[in-house]
Amino acid sequence: MIVLTGASGGIGKVILPYLLDIDEVIGIFNKTQIQHLGRNNLVCEQLDLENSIEIRAFVNKFKNKFKSSRVIVIHFAAVKIDGLVANYSETDWDKMMSVNLKGNFLLTQALLPIMVNKKWGRIIHISSRGGECGDIGTIAYSTTKTGLIGMSRVLAKEYARFNITSNVLALGHFESGLYSKLSDTLKETLINQIPSKTLGQTADVVRAIKFLIESQCVNGATINIDGGI
Ligand SMILES: NC(=O)c1ccc[n+]([C@@H]2O[C@H](COP(=O)([O-])OP(=O)(O)OC[C@H]3O[C@@H](n4cnc5c(N)ncnc54)[C@H](OP(=O)(O)O)[C@@H]3O)[C@@H](O)[C@H]2O)c1
């Protein structure tokens, strides 16, 4: 059973059909309804990752489904509010931390007892190469995306004894989603960071997810999918 957050997002909705070829998927959205795709192994579920009560209720609602399957959580949900440090507002900072870090943590924490019980689990976090590089104007985004790498390593060490792995996919620039919302000037700057000057293919993301699901010893790793940035 794959729990995919950000399933309604630019990258999430492109990879969703491929994940459905691997396993049953609970596709999580917040404000944008997911198309059902006519697949009987897809459950679409609204969940606000800023709300800890909703997160607990979500895990409780599906607990029987989770108990009868191996659980994989893939954290694609994120927000990106950019701005220079000098003017960055506390409200925007709190929102970014709340969705990108705390939401990820709380959902993982709520699913861990089920994984521990099964003695198997896969946690996949999504970071960003731009975030890791610390691009100008991305103070909160970069903080959250590098924070996930620390979070993942701690999870890897605390839960390895239960056959639970936690890894990060650090994405470069992809055609869909957050990238497509940027200005033409910023898009040009970002594409020039890629040696091949070619945007990432979501097929590579799916291949990496399959690899992490199947691997036991790959744990606490960060895999760059960025064309060599
Ligand atoms: N696109 C790129 O080039 C790129 C590059 C590097 C890294 N990434 C990473 O890849 C991931 C997906 O990016 P994307 O481009 O697909 O982003 P996107 O199109 O902006 O989608 C963001 C997703 O997060 C969900 N979300 C936001 N707030 C939420 C909340 N409070 N509760 C639950 N869900 C919430 C959105 O749900 P609703 O729409 O339903 O509200 C949406 O499904 C992100 O983690 C991003 O950092 C993307």
The ligand as an SDF file (V2000), in Angstrom:
LIG
                    3D

 48 52  0  0  0  0  0  0  0  0999 V2000
    8.6650   20.5410   -9.8350 N   0  0  0  0  0  0  0  0  0  0  0  0
    9.9810   20.5610   -9.6560 C   0  0  0  0  0  0  0  0  0  0  0  0
   10.7420   20.9010  -10.5900 O   0  0  0  0  0  0  0  0  0  0  0  0
   10.5910   20.1420   -8.3310 C   0  0  0  0  0  0  0  0  0  0  0  0
   11.9690   20.2830   -8.1540 C   0  0  0  0  0  0  0  0  0  0  0  0
   12.5560   19.8880   -6.9670 C   0  0  0  0  0  0  0  0  0  0  0  0
   11.7760   19.3330   -5.9580 C   0  0  0  0  0  0  0  0  0  0  0  0
   10.4350   19.2250   -6.1300 N   0  0  0  0  0  0  0  0  0  0  0  0
    9.6640   18.6470   -5.0230 C   0  0  0  0  0  0  0  0  0  0  0  0
    8.7350   17.7040   -5.5290 O   0  0  0  0  0  0  0  0  0  0  0  0
    7.5530   17.7280   -4.7260 C   0  0  0  0  0  0  0  0  0  0  0  0
    6.3310   17.9350   -5.6340 C   0  0  0  0  0  0  0  0  0  0  0  0
    6.5100   19.1440   -6.3280 O   0  0  0  0  0  0  0  0  0  0  0  0
    5.4450   19.6430   -7.3910 P   0  0  0  0  0  0  0  0  0  0  0  0
    6.2130   20.4480   -8.3490 O   0  0  0  0  0  0  0  0  0  0  0  0
    4.5920   18.5170   -7.8600 O   0  0  0  0  0  0  0  0  0  0  0  0
    4.5800   20.6370   -6.4520 O   0  0  0  0  0  0  0  0  0  0  0  0
    3.0980   21.2230   -6.6640 P   0  0  0  0  0  0  0  0  0  0  0  0
    2.6360   21.0310   -8.0570 O   0  0  0  0  0  0  0  0  0  0  0  0
    3.0960   22.6080   -6.1030 O   0  0  0  0  0  0  0  0  0  0  0  0
    2.2120   20.2820   -5.7080 O   0  0  0  0  0  0  0  0  0  0  0  0
    2.2630   20.4050   -4.3150 C   0  0  0  0  0  0  0  0  0  0  0  0
    1.3890   19.3360   -3.6810 C   0  0  0  0  0  0  0  0  0  0  0  0
    1.4160   19.5080   -2.2600 O   0  0  0  0  0  0  0  0  0  0  0  0
    0.0770   19.4320   -1.7830 C   0  0  0  0  0  0  0  0  0  0  0  0
   -0.0930   20.2040   -0.5470 N   0  0  0  0  0  0  0  0  0  0  0  0
    0.2550   21.4940   -0.3140 C   0  0  0  0  0  0  0  0  0  0  0  0
   -0.1390   21.8650    0.9240 N   0  0  0  0  0  0  0  0  0  0  0  0
   -0.7250   20.7730    1.4930 C   0  0  0  0  0  0  0  0  0  0  0  0
   -1.3210   20.5220    2.7400 C   0  0  0  0  0  0  0  0  0  0  0  0
   -1.4350   21.4690    3.6890 N   0  0  0  0  0  0  0  0  0  0  0  0
   -1.8180   19.2820    2.9780 N   0  0  0  0  0  0  0  0  0  0  0  0
   -1.7410   18.3150    2.0420 C   0  0  0  0  0  0  0  0  0  0  0  0
   -1.1930   18.4840    0.8300 N   0  0  0  0  0  0  0  0  0  0  0  0
   -0.6890   19.7110    0.5540 C   0  0  0  0  0  0  0  0  0  0  0  0
   -0.7650   20.0220   -2.8990 C   0  0  0  0  0  0  0  0  0  0  0  0
   -2.1070   19.6170   -2.7170 O   0  0  0  0  0  0  0  0  0  0  0  0
   -3.3830   20.5140   -3.2840 P   0  0  0  0  0  0  0  0  0  0  0  0
   -2.9850   21.0080   -4.6400 O   0  0  0  0  0  0  0  0  0  0  0  0
   -4.4750   19.5040   -3.3270 O   0  0  0  0  0  0  0  0  0  0  0  0
   -3.5900   21.6130   -2.3130 O   0  0  0  0  0  0  0  0  0  0  0  0
   -0.0830   19.4040   -4.1120 C   0  0  0  0  0  0  0  0  0  0  0  0
   -0.5700   18.0940   -4.3220 O   0  0  0  0  0  0  0  0  0  0  0  0
    7.7390   18.8460   -3.6970 C   0  0  0  0  0  0  0  0  0  0  0  0
    8.1470   18.2690   -2.4800 O   0  0  0  0  0  0  0  0  0  0  0  0
    8.8480   19.6960   -4.2780 C   0  0  0  0  0  0  0  0  0  0  0  0
    9.6070   20.3350   -3.2810 O   0  0  0  0  0  0  0  0  0  0  0  0
    9.8170   19.6300   -7.2810 C   0  0  0  0  0  0  0  0  0  0  0  0
  1  2  1  0
  2  3  2  0
  2  4  1  0
  4  5  1  0
  4 48  2  0
  5  6  2  0
  6  7  1  0
  7  8  2  0
  8  9  1  0
  8 48  1  0
  9 10  1  0
  9 46  1  0
 10 11  1  0
 11 12  1  0
 11 44  1  0
 12 13  1  0
 13 14  1  0
 14 15  2  0
 14 16  1  0
 14 17  1  0
 17 18  1  0
 18 19  2  0
 18 20  1  0
 18 21  1  0
 21 22  1  0
 22 23  1  0
 23 24  1  0
 23 42  1  0
 24 25  1  0
 25 26  1  0
 25 36  1  0
 26 27  1  0
 26 35  1  0
 27 28  2  0
 28 29  1  0
 29 30  1  0
 29 35  2  0
 30 31  1  0
 30 32  2  0
 32 33  1  0
 33 34  2  0
 34 35  1  0
 36 37  1  0
 36 42  1  0
 37 38  1  0
 38 39  2  0
 38 40  1  0
 38 41  1  0
 42 43  1  0
 44 45  1  0
 44 46  1  0
 46 47  1  0
M  CHG  2   8   1  16  -1
M  END
$$$$
